[in-house]
């Protein structure tokens, strides 16, 4: 039996120093997270700038931010009860992205729960919780990324293990929700896999789902349990603010018509920057053919916004079109770095000034390239988990 048992260092270990902070006059209105809590959380957004020269990631500018005044008093009142509440909150990690889970635990001032996850010789998954969760609120961190089916099945078995161990409440924290693109029928005799996966998670025994930047908002309606939709937009916007790009030089670009709402919301936060749209046609899955551009990008810094980069066909063809139309620089921003081949070859081809992603999915070191920047969403997820546990507002983070 092949063993994949997880072992993590204690949360008492020193939180990584993610560099010095800098103020943002360009984007000062965004919410962030307090450092005044009794569980000693680190309130900076971490990012990694990939540098192939020495093979190690270096870390660029990070912005430090605080909660608005109207939330400070409520948080301070609850901080005295946090010590007791900690014993009723358990955080466990699957094998899909243990590094993100450990970062979340550092932020929350918790130890990751002890869990044994193994694979039998025939590929069957075995899960055993190695500590009591009776009467506890349990949070399971497991993105359903590649290998998608294995990680999804592992999540279902983890939920089942918690339910059978008498957990009071089980929340599936899914930074990346696989099968989200199969959210509707566009042709006859197609499945709607997003609904099927939602049913599986619900039937396994999850009481709540916490997911980051779903491919489409209607996916929340596929669940018959509460869903907290975490927008990673503030992390990317905060990083862009540190680059001090003049507002009049910016234009936000949607790589397709379906992403216009996402790009419009992004543009509104960037000093209400103008919006452009790439009109594309698909001849098949993972195949994009760019037709034309709606909007003006001549002489401007174009920021392309999408929820994920898979094979990078859409982003790269869109970037080529933007350069043809006179864009000075092109940045690509997305939450989920799926990076299926040949994405790395396309993204590192020189059309993009920078590719900004988050760590909702683990990015293998072999997939690093000079233009890649990885931002951490651990603090954002950690704060969201605390608010769910405290029965506090989650949406106020993103106002």
C-alpha positions in Angstrom: 0.0 0.0 0.0 1.6 3.3 -1.1 1.5 5.9 1.7 0.8 9.6 1.2 0.4 10.4 4.9 0.7 14.2 5.5 2.9 15.7 8.1 3.0 19.4 8.8 5.1 21.6 11.1 3.3 23.2 14.1 1.6 26.5 13.7 3.9 27.9 16.4 6.7 28.0 13.8 7.5 31.5 12.7 5.3 32.9 9.9 7.4 33.6 6.8 8.4 37.2 6.4 6.8 38.3 3.2 8.8 41.6 2.9 8.2 45.2 3.8 4.9 47.0 3.4 4.1 50.0 1.2 1.1 52.3 1.1 -1.2 52.5 -1.9 -2.5 55.9 -2.8 -3.9 54.4 -5.9 -6.0 51.8 -4.2 -6.4 52.9 -0.6 -10.1 52.1 -0.2 -9.8 48.3 -0.3 -10.5 46.3 2.8 -7.9 44.1 4.6 -7.2 42.3 7.7 -6.2 43.3 11.2 -3.1 42.2 13.1 -4.5 43.0 16.5 -6.2 39.7 17.2 -5.2 37.4 20.0 -4.3 34.6 17.7 -1.5 36.6 16.1 -2.2 36.7 12.4 0.1 38.1 9.7 -1.8 40.7 7.7 0.2 41.0 4.5 -0.6 39.5 1.1 2.2 37.3 0.0 3.4 37.0 -3.5 6.2 35.2 -5.4 8.0 36.6 -8.4 9.5 33.8 -10.3 13.1 34.1 -11.3 14.7 31.4 -13.3 18.2 32.9 -12.9 18.8 31.2 -9.5 15.9 28.8 -9.5 14.3 30.4 -6.4 11.3 32.7 -6.2 12.0 36.2 -5.0 9.4 38.4 -3.4 8.3 41.8 -4.6 6.4 44.6 -3.0 3.4 43.8 -0.7 0.8 46.2 0.6 -0.3 46.1 4.3 -3.9 47.0 5.0 -6.3 47.2 7.9 -9.9 46.7 8.6 -12.2 49.7 8.4 -13.3 51.4 11.6 -16.8 50.1 11.7 -15.5 46.5 11.8 -12.7 47.1 14.2 -14.9 47.4 17.3 -16.9 44.2 16.5 -13.7 42.3 15.9 -12.1 43.5 19.2 -15.2 42.5 21.2 -14.9 39.0 19.8 -11.1 38.6 20.2 -11.5 37.8 23.9 -13.6 34.7 23.0 -11.2 33.5 20.2 -9.1 31.5 22.6 -12.0 29.3 23.6 -13.4 29.2 20.1 -10.0 27.9 18.7 -10.6 24.5 20.4 -13.9 24.1 18.5 -12.4 24.9 15.1 -10.4 22.3 13.2 -8.5 22.9 10.0 -7.4 19.9 7.9 -5.6 19.7 4.6 -5.9 17.3 1.7 -3.0 16.4 -0.5 -3.9 18.7 -3.4 -2.3 22.0 -2.0 -0.8 21.4 1.5 1.4 24.6 1.2 -1.7 26.8 0.9 -3.3 25.0 3.8 -0.2 25.6 6.0 -0.2 29.3 5.1 -3.9 29.5 6.1 -3.1 27.8 9.4 -0.2 30.3 10.0 -2.5 33.2 9.4 -5.2 31.8 11.7 -2.7 30.9 14.5 -3.8 27.2 14.4 -2.1 23.9 14.0 -3.3 21.9 11.0 -5.3 18.8 12.1 -3.6 15.5 12.0 -4.9 13.3 9.2 -3.7 10.2 7.4 -4.3 9.9 3.7 -3.1 6.9 1.9 -3.4 5.2 -1.5 -3.9 1.5 -1.9 -2.0 -0.3 -4.6 -5.1 -0.2 -6.9 -5.5 3.6 -6.4 -8.2 3.5 -3.7 -8.0 6.3 -1.2 -7.9 5.8 2.6 -8.6 8.6 5.0 -8.3 8.6 8.8 -8.6 11.6 11.2 -5.9 11.2 13.9 -7.6 13.5 16.4 -11.1 14.0 17.7 -13.5 16.3 15.9 -16.6 15.5 17.9 -18.7 18.6 18.2 -16.2 20.7 16.2 -16.5 23.0 13.2 -14.2 21.3 10.7 -12.8 23.0 7.6 -11.3 20.9 4.9 -8.9 22.6 2.4 -8.8 20.7 -0.9 -8.9 22.3 -4.4 -10.1 19.8 -7.0 -7.2 20.4 -9.4 -5.1 18.0 -11.4 -5.5 15.0 -11.0 -9.1 16.3 -10.7 -10.9 13.1 -10.2 -8.5 11.8 -7.5 -8.6 15.1 -5.6 -12.4 15.3 -5.8 -12.8 11.8 -4.5 -10.3 12.5 -1.7 -12.4 15.5 -0.7 -15.6 13.4 -0.6 -13.9 10.8 1.6 -12.5 13.4 3.9 -16.0 14.9 4.3 -17.4 11.4 5.0 -14.7 10.7 7.6 -15.6 14.0 9.5 -19.3 13.3 9.4 -18.8 9.8 10.8 -16.5 11.2 13.5 -19.4 13.3 14.8 -18.2 16.7 13.6 -20.7 19.4 14.4 -20.3 21.1 11.0 -18.2 20.3 8.0 -17.1 23.0 5.5 -15.4 22.1 2.3 -12.9 24.9 1.4 -12.4 24.5 -2.3 -10.0 27.2 -3.6 -10.4 25.8 -7.1 -13.7 24.1 -8.0 -13.1 21.6 -10.8 -15.8 20.9 -13.4 -17.1 24.5 -13.0 -16.9 25.1 -16.8 -19.5 22.4 -17.4 -22.2 24.6 -15.9 -24.8 24.6 -18.7 -25.8 22.8 -21.9 -24.6 24.4 -25.0 -25.3 21.4 -27.3 -27.6 18.5 -27.2 -26.9 15.5 -25.0 -24.3 17.3 -22.8 -23.9 16.7 -19.1 -23.9 19.5 -16.5 -21.0 18.2 -14.5 -20.9 21.2 -12.2 -24.3 20.3 -10.8 -23.3 16.6 -10.4 -20.2 17.5 -8.4 -22.2 19.9 -6.3 -24.6 17.0 -5.5 -21.7 14.7 -4.6 -20.3 17.1 -2.2 -23.7 17.8 -0.6 -24.5 14.1 -0.3 -21.1 13.3 1.2 -22.2 15.4 4.2 -20.7 18.9 3.7 -22.7 21.6 5.5 -21.2 24.5 3.7 -18.8 25.2 0.7 -16.3 28.0 0.5 -15.0 28.5 -3.0 -12.8 31.0 -4.8 -13.8 32.8 -8.1 -16.2 30.3 -9.5 -16.2 30.1 -13.3 -19.8 31.4 -13.3 -22.0 32.7 -10.5 -24.8 30.3 -11.2 -22.7 27.4 -9.9 -23.5 28.6 -6.4 -27.2 27.7 -7.1 -26.2 24.1 -7.9 -25.6 23.5 -4.2 -28.4 22.8 -1.7 -26.2 24.1 1.1 -24.8 27.6 1.8 -21.9 28.7 -0.5 -19.5 31.5 0.4 -18.0 32.8 -2.8 -14.6 34.3 -2.1 -13.4 36.9 -4.7 -9.6 37.0 -5.0 -9.8 40.3 -6.9 -8.6 42.4 -3.9 -5.3 40.5 -3.8 -4.6 41.1 -7.5 -5.7 44.7 -7.3 -3.5 45.4 -4.3 -0.5 44.1 -6.2 -1.3 46.1 -9.3 -1.6 49.2 -7.1 2.0 48.7 -6.0 3.2 49.1 -9.6 2.1 52.7 -9.7 0.7 52.7 -13.2 -1.0 56.0 -14.1 -4.8 55.6 -14.1 -5.1 57.4 -17.4 -2.8 54.8 -19.0 -4.9 51.8 -17.9 -7.5 49.8 -19.9 -9.0 46.6 -18.6 -9.6 43.9 -21.2 -12.1 41.0 -21.1 -10.7 38.1 -23.1 -14.2 37.1 -24.1 -17.8 38.3 -24.0 -18.6 35.9 -21.1 -16.1 37.7 -18.8 -17.4 41.2 -19.3 -19.1 41.4 -15.9 -15.9 40.3 -14.2 -13.7 42.7 -16.1 -16.2 45.6 -15.5 -16.1 45.0 -11.8 -12.3 44.9 -11.9 -12.1 48.1 -14.0 -14.4 49.9 -11.5 -11.9 49.2 -8.7 -9.0 50.5 -10.8 -10.2 54.1 -10.7 -13.0 53.3 -13.1 -10.6 52.4 -15.9 -12.0 52.0 -19.5 -13.0 48.6 -20.7 -12.2 46.7 -23.9 -13.6 43.3 -25.1 -11.9 40.7 -27.2 -14.5 39.0 -29.4 -13.6 35.4 -30.0 -15.1 32.3 -31.5 -14.4 28.8 -30.4 -14.1 25.9 -32.8 -13.7 23.3 -30.0 -12.8 22.9 -26.4 -9.5 24.6 -25.5 -9.4 26.1 -29.0 -9.9 29.9 -29.3 -10.0 32.0 -32.5 -9.8 35.7 -31.9 -12.0 37.8 -34.3 -11.7 41.5 -33.3 -11.4 44.0 -30.5 -14.1 46.2 -29.1 -12.6 49.3 -27.5 -9.4 51.4 -27.7 -6.1 50.2 -26.3 -3.7 52.3 -28.4 -0.7 53.5 -26.3 -2.2 52.1 -23.1 -1.3 49.4 -20.6 -3.8 46.6 -21.1 -4.7 44.4 -18.2 -6.5 41.2 -19.3 -8.7 39.6 -16.6 -9.9 36.1 -16.4 -10.8 33.5 -13.8 -8.4 30.9 -15.0 -5.6 30.2 -17.5 -5.8 26.6 -18.8 -3.9 26.1 -22.1 -3.5 29.9 -22.4 -4.8 30.0 -26.0 -7.4 32.7 -25.2 -4.9 34.9 -23.2 -2.1 34.7 -25.7 -4.2 35.2 -28.8 -5.9 38.1 -27.1 -2.5 39.6 -26.2 -1.3 39.3 -29.8 -4.4 41.2 -30.9 -3.9 43.9 -28.3 -0.3 44.5 -29.5 -1.6 44.7 -33.1 -4.0 47.4 -31.9 -1.2 49.4 -30.4 -1.2 48.4 -26.7 2.0 49.5 -25.0 2.1 46.6 -22.5 -0.1 43.7 -21.8 -0.6 42.1 -18.3 -2.6 38.9 -17.7 -4.3 38.5 -14.4 -6.2 35.4 -13.3 -7.0 33.5 -10.1 -6.5 29.9 -11.1 -3.2 28.9 -12.7 -4.3 25.6 -14.3 -1.5 25.7 -16.8 -2.2 22.7 -19.0 0.3 22.1 -21.8 1.3 24.0 -23.8 0.4 27.0 -21.5 4.0 27.6 -20.3 5.4 27.8 -23.8 2.7 30.2 -24.9 2.8 32.5 -21.8 6.6 32.8 -21.8 6.7 33.7 -25.5 7.2 37.4 -24.9 3.7 38.8 -25.6 2.9 39.4 -21.9 4.8 41.8 -19.7 3.7 39.9 -16.6 1.4 37.0 -15.8 -0.2 37.5 -12.3 -1.9 34.4 -10.7 -2.7 33.2 -7.2 -1.8 30.1 -5.3 -5.3 28.6 -5.2 -3.6 25.9 -7.3 -0.1 24.6 -6.6 2.3 25.8 -9.4 5.1 23.3 -9.9 8.6 24.8 -10.0 9.2 23.4 -13.4 6.3 25.7 -14.6 8.0 28.9 -13.4 9.0 31.4 -16.0 10.4 34.9 -15.7 7.1 36.8 -16.3 5.2 34.8 -13.7 4.1 36.3 -10.4 2.2 34.2 -7.8 0.1 36.0 -5.1 -1.0 34.3 -2.0 -4.7 34.1 -1.0 -4.0 32.4 2.3 -4.8 35.5 4.4 -8.0 36.1 2.5 -9.2 32.5 3.0 -8.1 32.5 6.6 -10.0 35.7 7.3 -13.1 34.3 5.5 -12.9 31.1 7.6 -12.7 33.1 10.8 -15.7 35.2 9.8 -17.8 32.1 8.9 -16.8 30.6 12.3 -17.7 33.8 14.1 -21.0 34.2 12.2 -19.7 37.5 10.9 -20.2 39.2 7.5 -18.1 37.8 4.7 -19.3 40.1 1.9 -18.0 43.1 3.7 -14.4 42.0 2.9 -15.1 42.7 -0.8 -17.0 46.0 -0.6 
